Protein backbone atom coordinates (compact mmCIF):
# COMPACT_ATOMS: atom_id res chain seq x y z
CA UNK A 1 0.00 0.00 0.00
CA UNK A 2 1.39 3.38 -1.00
CA UNK A 3 0.35 6.46 0.95
CA UNK A 4 0.09 9.73 -0.88
CA UNK A 5 0.87 13.01 0.80
CA UNK A 6 -1.78 15.70 0.39
CA UNK A 7 0.11 18.93 1.02
CA UNK A 8 -1.77 22.10 1.88
CA UNK A 9 -2.05 24.85 -0.72
CA UNK A 10 0.68 27.50 -0.71
CA UNK A 11 -1.79 30.04 0.69
CA UNK A 12 -4.16 28.65 3.32
CA UNK A 13 -6.46 29.66 6.13
CA UNK A 14 -5.33 29.07 9.71
CA UNK A 15 -6.42 29.48 13.31
CA UNK A 16 -4.05 30.61 16.05
CA UNK A 17 -4.93 29.86 19.67
CA UNK A 18 -3.03 31.23 22.69
CA UNK A 19 -2.78 28.85 25.64
CA UNK A 20 -1.01 28.37 28.94
CA UNK A 21 -0.35 25.16 30.86
CA UNK A 22 1.03 25.55 34.37
CA UNK A 23 2.52 28.98 33.54
CA UNK A 24 4.08 27.77 30.25
CA UNK A 25 2.63 29.99 27.53
CA UNK A 26 2.38 29.09 23.89
CA UNK A 27 0.52 29.54 20.63
CA UNK A 28 -1.06 26.69 18.66
CA UNK A 29 -1.51 27.44 14.94
CA UNK A 30 -3.61 25.07 12.84
CA UNK A 31 -3.26 25.26 9.04
CA UNK A 32 -6.47 24.28 7.26
CA UNK A 33 -7.34 22.61 3.99
CA UNK A 34 -9.93 24.38 1.83
CA UNK A 35 -12.72 22.29 3.40
CA UNK A 36 -11.74 23.36 6.94
CA UNK A 37 -9.92 20.16 7.98
CA UNK A 38 -6.63 20.57 9.83
CA UNK A 39 -3.60 19.71 7.72
CA UNK A 40 -0.75 20.98 9.86
CA UNK A 41 -0.05 22.28 13.33
CA UNK A 42 2.63 24.50 14.81
CA UNK A 43 3.34 25.23 18.46
CA UNK A 44 5.36 28.27 19.46
CA UNK A 45 6.40 28.21 23.12
CA UNK A 46 7.38 31.36 25.00
CA UNK A 47 10.79 29.95 25.99
CA UNK A 48 12.40 29.76 22.54
CA UNK A 49 15.31 27.35 22.35
CA UNK A 50 14.12 25.31 25.31
CA UNK A 51 13.81 21.53 25.31
CA UNK A 52 10.03 21.94 25.42
CA UNK A 53 10.12 24.10 22.30
CA UNK A 54 12.28 21.58 20.43
CA UNK A 55 10.09 18.64 21.36
CA UNK A 56 6.99 20.61 20.34
CA UNK A 57 8.56 21.33 16.96
CA UNK A 58 9.34 17.62 16.41
CA UNK A 59 5.84 16.57 17.51
CA UNK A 60 4.21 19.14 15.19
CA UNK A 61 6.25 18.05 12.19
CA UNK A 62 5.35 14.37 12.72
CA UNK A 63 1.69 15.18 13.50
CA UNK A 64 1.37 17.38 10.39
CA UNK A 65 2.89 14.72 8.13
CA UNK A 66 0.51 12.13 9.59
CA UNK A 67 -2.50 14.36 8.85
CA UNK A 68 -1.23 14.98 5.31
CA UNK A 69 -0.89 11.22 4.77
CA UNK A 70 -4.49 10.54 5.84
CA UNK A 71 -4.56 10.22 9.64
CA UNK A 72 -7.90 11.64 10.77
CA UNK A 73 -8.17 14.11 13.64
CA UNK A 74 -10.29 11.56 15.51
CA UNK A 75 -7.60 8.87 15.17
CA UNK A 76 -4.91 11.34 16.23
CA UNK A 77 -6.93 12.30 19.31
CA UNK A 78 -7.21 8.64 20.34
CA UNK A 79 -3.44 8.26 20.13
CA UNK A 80 -2.35 11.52 21.80
CA UNK A 81 -5.07 12.41 24.31
CA UNK A 82 -4.08 11.50 27.84
CA UNK A 83 -0.29 11.50 27.32
CA UNK A 84 1.17 12.58 30.65
CA UNK A 85 4.42 14.52 31.18
CA UNK A 86 5.56 17.99 32.26
CA UNK A 87 4.40 20.65 31.93
CA UNK A 88 0.99 19.61 33.19
CA UNK A 89 -1.69 21.26 35.26
CA UNK A 90 -4.24 24.04 35.02
CA UNK A 91 -4.72 25.76 31.66
CA UNK A 92 -5.95 29.14 30.49
CA UNK A 93 -8.81 27.49 28.57
CA UNK A 94 -12.11 27.04 30.46
CA UNK A 95 -13.09 24.25 28.02
CA UNK A 96 -9.93 22.33 28.96
CA UNK A 97 -9.33 23.25 32.61
CA UNK A 98 -6.52 20.71 33.18
CA UNK A 99 -3.98 19.20 30.77
CA UNK A 100 -1.71 16.24 31.38
CA UNK A 101 0.85 17.60 28.87
CA UNK A 102 1.12 19.92 25.88
CA UNK A 103 0.38 16.95 23.61
CA UNK A 104 -2.74 16.13 25.66
CA UNK A 105 -3.85 19.77 25.43
CA UNK A 106 -3.41 19.89 21.63
CA UNK A 107 -5.31 16.61 21.18
CA UNK A 108 -8.17 17.83 23.37
CA UNK A 109 -8.29 21.23 21.60
CA UNK A 110 -8.45 19.50 18.20
CA UNK A 111 -11.13 17.12 19.47
CA UNK A 112 -13.28 20.01 20.71
CA UNK A 113 -12.89 22.13 17.60
CA UNK A 114 -12.31 19.70 14.72
CA UNK A 115 -13.44 16.25 15.87
CA UNK A 116 -16.20 14.67 13.84
CA UNK A 117 -17.53 12.21 16.43
CA UNK A 118 -19.81 14.75 18.13
CA UNK A 119 -20.04 17.30 15.36
CA UNK A 120 -20.82 15.04 12.42
CA UNK A 121 -19.02 17.65 10.33
CA UNK A 122 -15.93 19.82 10.31
CA UNK A 123 -16.09 22.77 12.69
CA UNK A 124 -13.79 25.76 12.76
CA UNK A 125 -12.06 26.65 16.04
N, C-alpha and C positions, 0 to 999 in steps of 0.2 A: 504494500500500500504506500503510495506516495502522497505526502501532504503538500499542499500548495499554500504558499504565504500570500495573504491578501493584505497588502500594505495600504495604509491610509493615503488619501489624496494629499498632494503637496500642500494645499491650503485646506484646513479643516476647522470645524467648530470644536470648542473645548469648554470644560467647566473647571474652575479653580476653587478649591475649598480650603480655607484656613482651619487648622486644628491644633490642639494641644493635648498631650498625654503626659500627665505627671510633670508639668512644667517644661516639657520638651515641645517647642513649637515647630510647626511645619506647614507646608502647603502641598496639597494633593491636586495635581492637574490630570484631567481625564480627557484624552483626545478621542473624538467621536467620528464614526463613519457617518455617511450621509443620512442613514436611517436612524441615527441616534444611539446606536450600539457602541459601547466602549471598544476601542481598538489599541489603546496604549495608555499607560499611566506613568506619571513622574512624581517623585516626592522630593521636595526641597526642604531640608531641615535647617533650622536656624544656626546650628553649629557646623558651618561648612568645614570640610576636611576631617570631621570626626569619623570614628569607626561606624557610628550609627548612620551617618550620611552615606558612607561607602557601601554599607550593606543594603541600604534603601535603594541606591542606584543599581546594584546588582539584581535585587529582587524585582525592581521595575522593568529592567531590560528583559529578564526571563519571563515575567508575567505578560508583558506586551507581546513578545514573540509567541507565547502560547495562545493569546487571544487572536493574533493574526494568522495562526495556523489552525484555528477552529475551536479552541477551548471556549466553552460558553461561560458567561459570568456565573451562572448557577453552579456549574462544575467547579469553577475556581473557588467560589465561596465555600463549598463543601471541603475543599482541600486546605484552605488557608484560615478559615474562621476557627477561633479557639487556640491558635498557636500562642504559647505562653513564654515570654522572655522580656527582659527589661528593654526599654522603659514600659511600665504598665501602671495602671491606676486610673484615677478620675480623668475625664476628658472635658473639653470645652463644648461638646455637642450634647444637648439635652436628649437627642434621640439615641445616643450611644453614651450613656453616663459613665461606663467603665470599659476599659480595653485591656486585654491581656498582653498586648504587644502592638507595635505599629502595623504589623501584618494583619493581626486580628481586626484592628480598627479599619484598615482599608477594605478588607473583605466584608465587614459589616456595613460600611458606607456604601459599597457597591451593591450589596444585597438590598439595602433600603431604597436606593435610587435607581438601580438598573436591573434588579432581579426580576425574572419573569414568573416565578412561582406564584406570587400573590397578585402581581399586576396583570398577568395575562398579555402584557404588551410592554414595549420599551417605554421607560419613563425617563425624563431628563431631570438631573439633580438640581 
